[in-house]
């Protein structure tokens, strides 16, 4: 049976990620789009040939809808998702889950009480590069994982959402879930924060220049580095193992595998250099072809598949369920509070926001 779905929020993430993945799934029928700006809703409906559009949740056509994807700004996640759960709709919610742990916990509790599926779009853990990396590690070829590093450079000149300054630590709050859930996916056990620090923006923005954090992912040390004032934008996850390193180029969906350089002699260095160059070139060609043909979906197809299965069988959609999302939300706020406690002269949170507000 096809799941009848409406999308809420007619911005970039809905039109470029949510609706295309829902339509590709073969398990969903996207029947409408809702946005508080009616003209924007109508434009997206026309683009995707959707039969319905509206500027609120009260349209009669919503009676036939069983589930909704939500791509509104993060400040509105709780209000919209809460209303949809009250209407009896299953919800696929864009990250970050909510602005506070209290909001996130309330949504999770309501979904459980009503027997509804609540899932969060934590998609990059299902991208081709991440899936292949997990497969190689599971084979035992590289031995035990010994460390993890999430690395992000972001240029302030790139396209940015107009609402990012409203969030706690600005872009950090919107973008850190990606690296945090990737660290969680490759770790072994619950992630716990050991230390975090931030360097204030040199432009006076709410987004810091740099955020750094150290974790224990079970028994594995994990680090996070995010620079929001870099000249380029690059996101990478590095997985260090006993017999090599696996580097995921997140933006390009490329996995580069580098074997151990042993004694670090000339031949070892040449072999490592060749592995890096050949791996990146081959991945660039494969991902480039998929990008040009619209098939580079960054794991969104798997997110939709897991969400649909959760709706159908009532089981938690592993990796994107509300419990997993609450872990990531908790890590975000652990970093925020750690930074705040070590910067008594700076306010890491906009007025009105606190851990449990």
C-alpha positions in Angstrom: 0.0 0.0 0.0 1.3 3.4 -0.9 1.9 5.8 2.0 0.2 9.2 1.3 2.6 11.9 2.3 2.5 15.7 2.6 5.6 17.9 2.9 5.6 20.8 5.2 8.0 23.7 4.4 8.7 24.6 0.7 12.3 25.5 1.1 15.5 24.0 -0.4 15.7 20.9 1.7 12.1 19.9 0.9 12.4 20.5 -2.8 15.9 19.2 -3.3 16.0 16.3 -0.8 12.6 15.3 0.8 10.2 15.3 -2.1 12.7 13.7 -4.6 13.5 10.9 -2.1 9.9 10.3 -1.3 8.9 10.1 -4.9 11.8 7.7 -5.8 11.0 5.3 -3.0 8.1 3.7 -4.8 6.4 3.4 -1.4 5.0 7.0 -1.1 2.6 9.2 -2.9 3.4 12.8 -2.2 -0.1 14.4 -2.4 0.7 18.0 -1.3 2.9 20.7 0.0 2.3 23.2 2.9 4.2 26.5 3.5 3.2 29.6 5.3 4.0 31.5 2.1 1.2 30.4 -0.2 3.0 31.4 -3.4 6.0 29.3 -2.5 3.8 26.3 -1.7 2.1 26.7 -5.1 5.4 26.9 -7.0 6.7 23.7 -5.4 3.3 21.9 -6.1 3.5 23.0 -9.8 7.1 21.9 -10.0 6.4 18.4 -8.7 2.9 18.1 -10.1 1.4 17.7 -6.7 -2.4 17.9 -6.5 -2.7 20.0 -3.3 -1.0 23.0 -1.7 -1.8 25.1 1.2 -0.5 27.8 3.6 -1.6 25.9 6.8 -2.3 22.4 8.1 -6.0 22.7 8.1 -6.8 21.8 4.4 -9.5 19.2 4.0 -7.1 17.2 1.7 -4.9 16.6 4.8 -7.5 14.1 6.0 -6.1 11.6 3.4 -2.5 12.2 4.5 -0.9 9.5 6.7 2.6 11.0 7.1 4.4 14.2 6.7 8.0 15.3 6.0 9.0 18.5 7.8 11.5 20.9 6.3 10.7 24.2 8.1 13.4 26.2 9.9 14.7 24.6 13.1 12.9 27.1 15.4 9.6 25.7 14.1 10.4 22.0 14.3 8.7 21.4 17.6 5.6 23.4 16.9 5.0 21.8 13.5 5.9 18.2 14.5 3.9 18.5 17.7 0.8 19.6 15.7 1.2 16.9 13.1 1.5 14.2 15.8 -1.7 15.6 17.4 -3.3 15.1 14.0 -2.3 11.5 14.0 0.4 11.8 11.3 3.7 10.0 11.2 6.5 12.5 11.0 9.9 12.5 9.2 11.6 15.6 10.6 14.7 17.4 9.2 17.7 17.8 11.6 18.3 19.2 14.1 15.5 17.5 15.9 14.5 20.5 18.1 16.0 23.4 19.9 16.0 21.9 23.4 16.1 18.4 24.9 12.7 19.1 26.6 11.1 19.7 23.2 12.8 16.6 21.7 11.7 14.4 24.6 8.2 15.7 24.4 7.9 14.8 20.7 9.4 11.3 21.3 7.0 10.7 24.2 3.9 11.8 22.2 4.9 9.7 19.2 5.2 6.6 21.5 1.9 7.4 23.2 0.0 7.7 19.9 1.8 4.7 18.3 3.2 6.9 15.5 6.6 6.9 13.8 8.9 9.9 14.5 12.1 9.8 12.5 14.9 12.4 12.0 16.8 12.9 8.7 20.3 11.8 9.7 21.1 10.8 6.2 24.9 10.8 5.6 25.4 7.7 7.6 23.6 5.8 4.8 25.5 7.5 1.9 27.4 5.1 -0.4 30.8 6.1 1.1 29.7 5.5 4.7 28.0 2.1 3.9 31.2 0.9 2.1 33.4 2.1 4.9 31.3 0.1 7.5 31.4 -3.0 5.2 35.2 -2.8 4.9 35.6 -2.4 8.7 33.2 -5.3 9.3 35.4 -7.5 7.1 38.2 -7.3 9.6 40.6 -6.2 6.8 41.8 -3.1 8.7 41.6 -4.5 12.3 40.0 -2.6 15.2 39.0 1.0 14.9 41.3 3.1 17.1 40.0 6.6 16.6 37.5 8.9 14.8 37.7 12.5 13.6 35.0 14.7 12.2 36.3 17.6 10.3 34.4 20.6 8.8 35.5 23.7 7.0 32.7 26.1 6.0 33.1 29.3 4.0 30.9 32.2 5.2 30.4 33.2 1.6 28.5 30.0 0.7 24.7 29.9 0.5 23.4 30.1 4.0 19.9 29.9 5.5 18.5 33.2 6.5 17.6 31.9 10.0 21.0 30.5 11.1 21.8 33.4 13.4 18.7 32.6 15.5 20.1 29.3 16.6 22.3 28.5 19.6 25.9 29.1 18.3 24.4 29.7 14.9 25.4 27.4 12.1 27.0 25.0 14.6 23.6 24.0 15.9 22.2 23.4 12.4 25.2 21.5 10.9 26.9 19.7 13.8 24.3 16.8 13.9 25.7 15.5 10.6 29.2 14.9 12.1 27.9 13.9 15.5 25.6 11.1 14.1 28.5 9.9 11.9 30.8 9.7 14.8 28.1 7.8 16.7 27.5 5.4 13.8 31.2 4.5 13.6 31.8 4.5 17.4 31.4 1.6 19.8 29.0 2.5 22.5 27.5 5.6 23.9 29.3 8.9 23.0 30.3 11.0 26.0 31.7 14.5 25.8 35.1 15.0 27.5 35.9 18.6 26.5 34.7 21.4 24.2 35.8 24.9 23.3 34.9 27.6 20.9 36.7 30.6 19.4 34.4 33.6 18.9 33.6 34.9 15.4 35.9 37.6 14.1 32.9 39.0 12.3 30.7 39.4 15.4 28.4 36.5 14.3 26.5 34.2 16.6 28.4 31.3 14.8 31.8 30.9 16.3 35.0 30.9 14.2 35.9 27.5 15.5 34.2 24.8 17.6 36.3 21.8 18.9 35.2 18.8 21.0 36.6 15.6 22.3 34.5 12.5 23.0 34.7 8.9 24.1 32.7 6.8 21.6 32.5 3.7 23.8 36.2 2.8 24.1 37.2 4.8 21.0 38.5 8.4 21.2 36.6 10.7 18.9 37.3 14.4 18.0 35.3 17.1 16.3 36.7 20.2 14.5 34.5 22.8 12.8 35.8 26.0 11.3 33.1 28.3 10.1 35.3 31.1 8.7 37.4 29.0 6.2 38.0 30.0 2.6 36.6 26.7 1.4 33.8 24.3 2.4 34.8 20.7 3.1 33.3 18.0 5.3 35.2 14.8 6.2 34.9 11.9 8.5 38.2 10.1 9.2 38.1 6.5 10.7 41.5 5.3 12.0 42.1 1.6 12.3 45.0 -0.7 13.1 45.9 -1.3 9.5 44.8 1.8 7.7 42.6 4.9 7.5 39.2 5.3 5.8 38.4 8.9 4.9 34.8 9.8 3.9 34.5 13.0 1.8 30.9 13.8 2.8 30.1 16.4 0.2 31.3 14.3 -2.7 30.2 11.0 -1.3 33.7 9.5 -1.8 35.5 7.0 0.3 39.4 7.1 0.2 41.1 4.1 1.8 44.7 4.5 2.8 46.7 1.5 4.0 49.1 1.8 6.9 52.4 3.4 5.9 54.3 0.9 8.2 57.8 2.3 8.7 57.0 5.5 6.8 59.8 4.9 4.4 59.9 6.2 0.8 58.1 3.2 -0.8 55.5 3.4 2.0 54.9 7.1 1.4 54.6 6.5 -2.4 52.1 3.7 -1.8 50.0 5.9 0.5 50.1 8.8 -2.0 49.0 6.6 -4.9 46.1 5.1 -2.8 44.9 8.6 -1.9 45.1 9.9 -5.4 43.6 6.9 -7.1 40.9 6.5 -4.6 39.8 10.1 -4.8 39.9 10.2 -8.6 37.8 7.0 -8.9 35.3 8.2 -6.4 35.1 11.6 -8.1 34.2 9.9 -11.4 31.6 7.6 -9.8 30.0 10.3 -7.7 30.2 12.9 -10.5 28.3 10.6 -12.9 25.6 10.0 -10.2 25.4 13.7 -9.5 24.9 14.6 -13.2 22.2 12.0 -13.5 20.4 12.9 -10.3 21.3 9.7 -8.5 23.7 11.1 -5.8 21.2 11.1 -2.9 23.5 11.2 0.1 21.6 8.4 1.9 18.2 10.1 1.8 16.6 7.2 0.0 17.6 4.9 2.8 16.2 7.4 5.3 12.8 7.3 3.5 12.9 3.5 3.3 13.5 3.1 7.0 10.8 5.6 7.8 8.3 3.7 5.6 9.2 0.4 7.2 8.7 2.0 10.6 5.3 3.2 9.6 4.4 -0.2 8.2 5.6 -2.5 11.0 5.6 -0.1 14.0 9.2 -0.7 14.8 11.7 2.1 15.5 13.6 3.0 12.3 17.2 2.2 13.4 19.7 5.1 13.2 17.0 7.7 12.6 14.6 7.0 15.5 13.8 9.5 18.1 16.1 7.9 20.7 19.1 8.2 18.4 18.1 11.8 17.7 17.9 12.6 21.4 21.4 11.3 21.8 22.6 13.7 19.2 20.6 16.6 20.7 22.1 15.8 24.1 25.6 15.9 22.6 24.9 19.3 21.0 23.7 20.7 24.3 26.6 19.1 26.2 29.0 21.1 23.8 26.9 24.3 24.2 27.0 24.1 28.0 30.7 23.2 28.1 31.5 26.1 25.9 29.3 28.4 28.0 30.8 27.3 31.3 34.3 28.2 30.1 33.3 31.5 28.5 31.6 33.4 31.3 31.7 36.7 29.4 30.0 35.2 26.3 26.5 34.0 25.8 26.5 30.8 23.8 22.7 30.8 23.6 20.2 33.3 22.3 17.9 34.9 24.8 15.1 32.5 25.8 17.0 29.2 25.1 18.4 26.9 27.8 19.0 23.2 28.0 15.5 22.4 29.4 13.5 25.4 28.3 
